[in-house]
Amino acid sequence: GTLVFVSSGFGALPFPYTAAYCASKHALNGFAGSLRAEVEPLGLRVLLVLPGGTRTAFFAANAYPEDVLSRYLLQRSVPPDRVGAAIVRAVIRGRRRAVIGAFNDLALRLLGALPEVQGEYLSFVGKRISKRRGAK
C-alpha cells in the first residue's frame, strides 16, 4: 500500500505571514520522510504531495489570495480534480514526492539549493506584503 501525505510548498519554503502554517507543513514533511525510512523496508510506500495553490475555500480566505499567489509565487491555483489526478498518477508510478506543476517543482528545488537567494527573495516579499497590509 501507499500512505499519502498532502503537505504544501510552504513545507519546503518558509513564507512571510504563514509561520504557524509553514511550521505545521515542515513537521508533516519531516514526519513523512522519517516514516518512509521506517516502513519502506516493510513494503509500505510513503508519498509526500506538495500541491501548490489549489482552488479551494482555504485559499480564497487565507493570507494569500489568488493575486498574491500569482504575483509572488508565480503560480495560478489549480482545480482540486487536477491535484487528485496527479496524486493518483504518483501512487501508480510509485513516486516518493509529487509537486503539482513543473514550475513549482523547479522553483522549490532551486530555492532550496540556493539558501542565500531564498533569504533575499523572502525578505523582499515580506517587505512588499508588509507595505500592502499597512495600506489597508
C-alpha positions as CSV (number, residue, x, y, z in Angstrom):
1,G,0.0,0.0,0.0
2,T,0.9,3.7,-0.1
3,L,0.4,6.3,2.6
4,V,-0.2,9.7,1.0
5,F,0.6,12.9,2.9
6,V,-0.7,16.2,1.4
7,S,1.5,19.0,2.5
8,S,2.4,22.3,0.8
9,G,5.2,24.0,-0.9
10,F,5.3,26.1,2.3
11,G,6.6,23.0,4.0
12,A,9.7,23.3,1.9
13,L,9.8,27.1,1.5
14,P,9.1,29.4,4.5
15,F,6.9,32.3,3.6
16,P,6.0,35.6,5.3
17,Y,2.9,35.8,7.4
18,T,2.4,32.0,7.4
19,A,4.7,31.0,10.3
20,A,2.3,28.5,12.0
21,Y,1.2,27.1,8.7
22,C,4.7,26.6,7.4
23,A,5.8,25.1,10.7
24,S,3.0,22.5,10.5
25,K,3.9,21.6,7.0
26,H,7.6,21.4,7.8
27,A,6.6,19.0,10.5
28,L,4.4,16.9,8.2
29,N,7.3,16.7,5.6
30,G,9.7,15.5,8.3
31,F,7.2,13.0,9.7
32,A,6.6,11.6,6.2
33,G,10.3,11.3,5.5
34,S,11.1,9.6,8.8
35,L,8.1,7.3,8.5
36,R,9.2,6.4,4.9
37,A,12.6,5.3,6.2
38,E,10.9,3.0,8.8
39,V,8.2,1.4,6.7
40,E,9.6,1.1,3.1
41,P,11.7,-1.9,4.1
42,L,8.3,-3.5,5.1
43,G,6.8,-2.9,1.7
44,L,4.7,0.2,2.6
45,R,5.3,3.2,0.4
46,V,5.0,6.9,1.5
47,L,4.2,9.7,-0.9
48,L,4.6,13.3,0.0
49,V,2.5,15.7,-2.1
50,L,3.1,19.4,-2.5
51,P,0.2,20.7,-4.5
52,G,0.7,24.4,-4.5
53,G,-2.3,26.7,-4.8
54,T,-5.4,24.7,-5.1
55,R,-8.7,26.3,-5.9
56,T,-10.5,25.8,-2.6
57,A,-12.2,27.9,0.1
58,F,-8.9,27.7,2.1
59,F,-7.0,29.8,-0.5
60,A,-9.9,32.1,-1.1
61,A,-10.0,33.1,2.6
62,N,-6.3,32.9,3.7
63,A,-3.5,35.4,3.8
64,Y,-2.5,34.6,0.2
65,P,-5.4,35.1,-2.2
66,E,-5.1,34.4,-6.0
67,D,-3.4,37.8,-6.8
68,V,-0.7,37.3,-4.1
69,L,0.0,33.7,-5.3
70,S,0.4,34.8,-8.9
71,R,2.4,37.9,-8.1
72,Y,5.0,36.5,-5.6
73,L,4.9,32.7,-6.2
74,L,4.3,33.0,-9.9
75,Q,1.6,30.4,-9.9
76,R,-2.1,30.1,-10.6
77,S,-4.3,27.9,-8.4
78,V,-5.4,24.6,-9.9
79,P,-8.7,22.8,-9.5
80,P,-8.9,20.1,-6.9
81,D,-9.5,17.4,-9.5
82,R,-6.2,18.1,-11.2
83,V,-4.5,17.7,-7.8
84,G,-6.4,14.4,-7.2
85,A,-5.4,13.1,-10.7
86,A,-1.7,13.9,-10.1
87,I,-1.8,12.1,-6.7
88,V,-3.3,9.0,-8.4
89,R,-0.6,9.1,-11.1
90,A,2.1,9.5,-8.4
91,V,0.8,6.5,-6.5
92,I,0.6,4.3,-9.6
93,R,4.2,5.3,-10.5
94,G,5.5,4.6,-7.0
95,R,6.8,8.1,-6.5
96,R,8.0,9.3,-3.1
97,R,7.4,13.0,-3.8
98,A,4.9,14.8,-6.1
99,V,4.9,18.5,-6.7
100,I,2.0,19.7,-8.7
101,G,3.2,21.8,-11.6
102,A,6.7,21.6,-13.2
103,F,7.4,25.3,-12.5
104,N,6.6,24.8,-8.8
105,D,8.9,21.8,-8.6
106,L,11.7,23.7,-10.3
107,A,11.3,26.7,-8.1
108,L,11.2,24.7,-4.8
109,R,14.4,22.8,-5.9
110,L,16.2,26.0,-6.9
111,L,15.3,28.0,-3.8
112,G,16.1,25.0,-1.6
113,A,19.5,24.7,-3.2
114,L,20.3,28.4,-3.0
115,P,19.5,29.5,0.5
116,E,21.0,32.9,0.1
117,V,18.8,33.6,-2.9
118,Q,15.8,32.2,-0.9
119,G,16.6,34.5,2.0
120,E,16.8,37.6,-0.2
121,Y,13.7,36.8,-2.1
122,L,11.7,36.1,1.1
123,S,12.9,39.3,2.6
124,F,11.8,41.2,-0.5
125,V,8.4,39.6,-0.5
126,G,8.0,40.2,3.3
127,K,8.6,43.9,2.8
128,R,6.2,44.1,-0.1
129,I,3.4,42.3,1.7
130,S,4.0,44.4,4.8
131,K,3.5,47.6,2.8
132,R,0.4,46.2,1.2
133,R,-1.0,45.1,4.6
134,G,-0.2,48.5,6.1
135,A,-2.1,50.2,3.3
136,K,-5.4,48.5,4.1
